[in-house]
Structure formats: C-alpha cells, structure tokens
C-alpha cells in the first residue's frame, strides 16, 4: 500500500510541476501578448479569442473528451487515468493563476513561453500520464510509428498553425511558430536528456577481467560479440553495453585500469527499450 501511494505521489508531483510551468506560460505570457498557442491549448485559445463566453479551462476540458477516448484505445487505461488527473491539475492551475508578465519584445515572449512549456511537457511525459491534448497524440504516434515526442508535437502544432493562419494576422501566427519550434526543441532535449544513455563498445585482450568488474562493480549488462581485427584478422571479443551517464566515469576507469591500451567508444543513444536500462516511460 505504501509503495502504491509513493508511486502515485511521485507521478502527481511530476504532473503538478509540469502543469504549473505549462499553465504559467499560457496565462502569464501568451494571453497578455494575445498570442495563439499550439495543440489543443491553441485550439481552446482560438475559440476563446473569438467567443470569449466560455473560459479557456472549460474549452480545454471539452475539446479533450474525444482525445482521451483515442488514448484509451491506442495507449492504455493507466495512461488515460493519469492523463485525466493531469488535465484536472492543469485546468485548476490555469484557472487560479492570475499573473501577467508584460514582455515588451514579442519574440522574447515567444521564446520564453516555448521554453517554459517545453520543459513542463517533458516533465509531465516522464510520468505515467499527460495533461491531455497534443501530448496524447504525441504518445500515440511515438508508440505506433516510433516518432520522437517532439516530432509528434510538431506535426499537431503545424496543423493548428495552418488553421490559425486563416483567422489571425500572419505576425501572430509566425510568433506562434517560434513558440512551437522552441517548445519542440526543448521538449525533445529535456525528455530524452533526463534519462540519457550511452552505448559502449570495448575491444581489449583483457575482456574477461573487464566484463567481470563491470558486472560486479557497476551492475551493467554486457553482451559479448565475436569479431575479427581488420589488419591481422585475429579473433576479437567485443563487449557491448548500454550504460547510464552517471556510470560513464566508473566504466572508463575499470577499462583503463585493466587494459590501458583498450579501445573503447561511447555513442549517444536516443531511444532505449528494456526492463532495466530502457529510458522510455512505461505508458
């Protein structure tokens, strides 16, 4: 019971922190500048600007109903339940925030709002849920087509921006494009960078001792690959492992201690799937 409560509290913390950043970007920066946003928040803002009878929060909730049904169908019930919880948190924060930051330079405002919302969405998507809208579509595309969450977000945002160009001045749409671009770049950088992994290839005559110490001291998984030297044609055993960034120093130290002449390469990985070392949330 304690474990379940701790897990729920941790997921809620991610949702609250990320939602606060996203809501602040919308309420404190985008609305005072009369910018349009992107995704379903953008759609809600478009309706709000044209028909300011219903609040942004209420419009966002209404638009999300069919989206959650898609999330249930293509992702899963746990993701949808956490996303409903996240959307409620986001809408409540959006309702209670009453802060306006009057940034004189519209370009700076677009970059600032895009950065804040990008960080916020990245934090939210490290949980088991989302805050609805674009994030659900992004997760569906990530699971079904292996698109990065940032790319999926960019596709949805592009559709909203094209529709907005028919209703708003081109300058407003271009600022929204800047906002969306910054949002996408920050989202991908933070989302994948929060749990970065490196793939290591190690070639050494002392591979047995190196493998033993890596398994014992760093607790990393290792795969042995048979290979041949290109010059002499001698048989080689190549060690392959995917490691956390925090373990890189320890791994290099072990390799060089056992064999100062060892050949080792470290390669950046983006999407790692696996029970122990995977860097994707288990949506």
C-alpha positions as CSV (number, residue, x, y, z in Angstrom):
1,X,0.0,0.0,0.0
2,X,2.8,2.4,0.9
3,X,4.6,1.6,-2.4
4,X,1.4,2.4,-4.4
5,X,0.9,5.7,-2.5
6,X,4.6,6.7,-3.1
7,X,4.2,5.9,-6.8
8,X,1.0,7.9,-7.0
9,X,2.6,10.8,-5.1
10,X,5.7,10.8,-7.4
11,X,3.6,10.8,-10.6
12,X,1.4,13.6,-9.2
13,X,4.4,15.6,-8.4
14,X,5.6,15.4,-12.0
15,X,2.1,16.3,-13.2
16,X,1.8,19.3,-10.9
17,X,5.3,20.7,-11.6
18,X,4.9,20.3,-15.4
19,X,1.4,21.6,-15.4
20,X,2.4,24.7,-13.4
21,X,5.1,25.5,-16.0
22,X,2.7,25.0,-18.9
23,X,-0.2,26.9,-17.3
24,X,2.2,29.8,-16.4
25,X,3.4,30.0,-20.0
26,X,-0.1,30.3,-21.3
27,X,-1.7,32.6,-18.7
28,X,1.2,34.8,-17.8
29,X,2.9,35.2,-21.3
30,X,0.8,34.0,-24.2
31,X,-2.6,35.6,-23.2
32,X,-1.2,39.0,-22.3
33,X,0.6,39.1,-25.7
34,X,-2.6,37.9,-27.4
35,X,-0.6,35.1,-28.9
36,X,-2.1,31.9,-30.1
37,X,-0.7,28.7,-28.6
38,X,-0.4,25.3,-30.3
39,X,-2.0,21.9,-29.9
40,X,-5.4,21.7,-28.2
41,X,-4.5,24.6,-25.9
42,X,-4.1,26.6,-29.1
43,X,-7.5,25.5,-30.3
44,X,-9.0,26.4,-27.0
45,X,-7.4,29.9,-27.2
46,X,-8.6,30.4,-30.7
47,X,-12.2,29.7,-29.6
48,X,-11.7,31.9,-26.5
49,X,-10.5,34.9,-28.5
50,X,-13.4,34.5,-31.0
51,X,-16.1,33.6,-28.5
52,X,-15.0,34.8,-25.0
53,X,-18.1,33.5,-23.3
54,X,-16.6,30.3,-22.0
55,X,-13.3,30.2,-20.1
56,X,-10.1,28.7,-21.6
57,X,-10.1,26.0,-19.0
58,X,-13.6,24.9,-19.8
59,X,-13.0,24.8,-23.5
60,X,-9.8,22.8,-23.0
61,X,-11.7,20.2,-21.0
62,X,-14.5,19.9,-23.6
63,X,-12.1,19.5,-26.5
64,X,-10.2,16.8,-24.7
65,X,-13.1,14.3,-24.3
66,X,-12.6,12.6,-27.7
67,X,-8.8,12.7,-27.4
68,X,-9.0,10.7,-24.2
69,X,-11.1,8.1,-25.9
70,X,-8.3,7.7,-28.5
71,X,-5.7,7.5,-25.7
72,X,-7.7,4.7,-24.1
73,X,-7.9,2.8,-27.4
74,X,-4.3,3.2,-28.5
75,X,-2.2,3.6,-25.3
76,X,-4.0,2.1,-22.3
77,X,-6.2,2.7,-19.3
78,X,-3.4,3.7,-16.9
79,X,-2.2,6.4,-19.2
80,X,-5.7,7.7,-19.7
81,X,-6.4,7.8,-15.9
82,X,-3.2,9.6,-15.1
83,X,-3.9,11.9,-18.1
84,X,-7.4,12.8,-16.7
85,X,-5.8,13.5,-13.4
86,X,-3.1,15.6,-15.1
87,X,-5.7,17.5,-17.1
88,X,-7.7,18.3,-14.0
89,X,-4.5,19.6,-12.3
90,X,-3.6,21.7,-15.4
91,X,-7.0,23.2,-15.7
92,X,-7.1,24.0,-12.0
93,X,-3.7,25.7,-12.1
94,X,-4.8,27.5,-15.3
95,X,-7.9,28.8,-13.5
96,X,-6.1,30.0,-10.4
97,X,-3.1,31.6,-11.9
98,X,-3.6,35.3,-12.2
99,X,-0.2,36.6,-13.2
100,X,0.7,38.6,-16.2
101,X,4.3,39.2,-17.4
102,X,4.3,42.1,-19.9
103,X,7.4,41.3,-22.0
104,X,7.9,44.2,-24.4
105,X,9.7,42.2,-27.1
106,X,7.2,39.7,-28.7
107,X,10.0,37.5,-30.0
108,X,11.4,37.2,-26.5
109,X,8.0,36.4,-25.1
110,X,7.5,33.6,-27.7
111,X,10.9,32.1,-26.9
112,X,10.3,32.3,-23.1
113,X,6.8,30.7,-23.3
114,X,8.1,28.0,-25.6
115,X,11.0,27.2,-23.3
116,X,8.7,27.0,-20.2
117,X,6.1,24.9,-21.8
118,X,8.7,22.6,-23.4
119,X,10.2,21.9,-20.0
120,X,6.8,21.5,-18.5
121,X,5.6,18.9,-21.1
122,X,8.9,17.0,-20.8
123,X,8.4,16.7,-17.0
124,X,4.8,15.6,-17.5
125,X,5.6,12.9,-20.0
126,X,8.2,11.4,-17.7
127,X,5.2,10.4,-15.6
128,X,2.6,7.8,-16.5
129,X,0.3,10.3,-17.9
130,X,-0.1,13.7,-19.7
131,X,-2.3,16.8,-19.5
132,X,-4.3,15.7,-22.5
133,X,-4.4,17.3,-25.9
134,X,-1.3,17.2,-28.0
135,X,0.6,15.1,-25.6
136,X,-1.8,12.2,-26.1
137,X,-1.5,12.4,-29.8
138,X,2.4,12.5,-29.5
139,X,2.4,9.4,-27.3
140,X,0.2,7.6,-29.7
141,X,2.5,8.4,-32.6
142,X,5.5,7.6,-30.5
143,X,4.2,4.1,-29.7
144,X,2.8,3.3,-33.2
145,X,5.3,5.0,-35.5
146,X,8.4,5.5,-33.3
147,X,8.3,9.2,-33.8
148,X,10.0,11.3,-31.1
149,X,7.5,13.1,-28.8
150,X,8.9,16.4,-30.1
151,X,8.3,15.4,-33.7
152,X,4.8,14.2,-33.0
153,X,4.1,17.5,-31.2
154,X,5.4,19.5,-34.2
155,X,3.1,17.7,-36.6
156,X,0.0,18.5,-34.5
157,X,1.2,22.1,-33.9
158,X,1.7,22.5,-37.7
159,X,-1.9,21.6,-38.3
160,X,-3.1,24.1,-35.7
161,X,-0.9,26.9,-37.1
162,X,-2.1,26.3,-40.7
163,X,-5.7,26.6,-39.4
164,X,-4.8,29.7,-37.4
165,X,-3.3,31.4,-40.4
166,X,-6.9,31.7,-41.8
167,X,-8.1,33.5,-38.7
168,X,-5.3,35.6,-37.4
169,X,-2.7,38.1,-38.7
170,X,0.4,36.5,-40.2
171,X,2.6,38.1,-37.5
172,X,0.6,36.4,-34.7
173,X,1.0,33.0,-36.5
174,X,4.7,33.5,-37.0
175,X,5.2,34.2,-33.3
176,X,3.3,31.1,-32.6
177,X,5.6,29.2,-34.9
178,X,8.6,30.4,-33.0
179,X,6.9,29.4,-29.7
180,X,6.1,25.9,-31.2
181,X,9.6,25.4,-32.5
182,X,11.3,26.3,-29.2
183,X,8.7,24.1,-27.4
184,X,9.6,21.1,-29.7
185,X,13.4,21.5,-29.3
186,X,13.3,21.9,-25.6
187,X,10.8,19.1,-25.2
188,X,13.0,16.6,-27.0
189,X,16.2,17.8,-25.3
190,X,14.8,17.5,-21.8
191,X,12.6,14.4,-22.4
192,X,15.4,12.3,-23.7
193,X,18.2,14.0,-21.7
194,X,16.6,13.4,-18.3
195,X,17.5,9.7,-18.6
196,X,20.3,9.7,-21.1
197,X,22.1,6.5,-22.0
198,X,25.4,5.7,-23.8
199,X,26.2,2.7,-25.8
200,X,29.7,1.4,-25.1
201,X,31.9,-0.8,-27.4
202,X,35.0,-2.2,-25.7
203,X,37.8,-4.1,-27.5
204,X,40.5,-5.5,-25.3
205,X,42.7,-8.6,-24.8
206,X,41.6,-8.4,-21.1
207,X,37.9,-8.5,-21.9
208,X,37.2,-11.3,-19.4
209,X,38.5,-9.3,-16.4
210,X,36.9,-6.1,-17.7
211,X,33.5,-7.9,-18.1
212,X,33.8,-9.4,-14.6
213,X,34.4,-6.0,-13.0
214,X,31.7,-4.2,-15.0
215,X,29.2,-6.8,-13.9
216,X,30.3,-6.8,-10.3
217,X,31.1,-3.2,-9.6
218,X,28.8,-1.2,-12.0
219,X,26.0,-3.7,-12.3
220,X,25.7,-3.2,-16.0
221,X,24.5,-5.8,-18.5
222,X,27.1,-6.9,-21.1
223,X,26.8,-8.7,-24.5
224,X,29.8,-10.4,-25.9
225,X,30.2,-10.1,-29.7
226,X,32.6,-12.1,-31.8
227,X,34.7,-10.1,-34.3
228,X,37.9,-10.0,-36.3
229,X,40.7,-7.5,-36.4
230,X,40.8,-5.7,-39.8
231,X,44.6,-5.7,-40.1
232,X,45.8,-9.0,-38.8
233,X,42.5,-10.9,-39.0
234,X,42.8,-12.1,-35.4
235,X,39.7,-13.1,-33.4
236,X,38.4,-10.5,-31.1
237,X,35.7,-10.4,-28.4
238,X,33.9,-7.1,-28.3
239,X,32.0,-6.1,-25.2
240,X,28.7,-4.2,-25.8
241,X,26.8,-2.4,-23.1
242,X,24.2,0.4,-22.7
243,X,25.0,2.4,-19.5
244,X,23.6,5.4,-17.6
245,X,25.5,8.7,-18.0
246,X,26.3,8.6,-14.3
247,X,28.2,5.3,-14.7
248,X,30.4,6.5,-17.6
249,X,33.3,7.6,-15.4
250,X,33.3,4.3,-13.4
251,X,33.2,2.2,-16.6
252,X,36.1,4.1,-18.2
253,X,38.1,3.8,-15.0
254,X,37.7,0.0,-14.9
255,X,38.5,-0.5,-18.6
256,X,41.7,1.6,-18.4
257,X,42.8,0.1,-15.1
258,X,42.6,-3.4,-16.6
259,X,44.0,-2.5,-20.0
260,X,45.5,1.0,-20.7
261,X,45.6,0.1,-24.4
262,X,42.0,-0.9,-24.7
263,X,39.9,0.5,-27.5
264,X,36.6,2.0,-26.3
265,X,33.9,4.1,-28.0
266,X,30.8,5.7,-26.4
267,X,27.8,6.5,-28.6
268,X,24.8,8.6,-27.7
269,X,21.5,6.6,-27.7
270,X,18.1,8.3,-28.1
271,X,15.5,5.6,-27.6
272,X,16.4,2.6,-25.4
273,X,13.8,-0.1,-24.7
274,X,14.4,-2.6,-22.0
275,X,13.2,-3.5,-18.5
276,X,16.3,-2.5,-16.6
277,X,18.1,0.1,-18.8
278,X,15.3,1.5,-21.0
279,X,14.9,5.2,-21.0
280,X,11.3,5.3,-22.1
281,X,8.4,5.7,-19.6
282,X,6.2,2.6,-19.5
283,X,3.0,4.2,-20.8
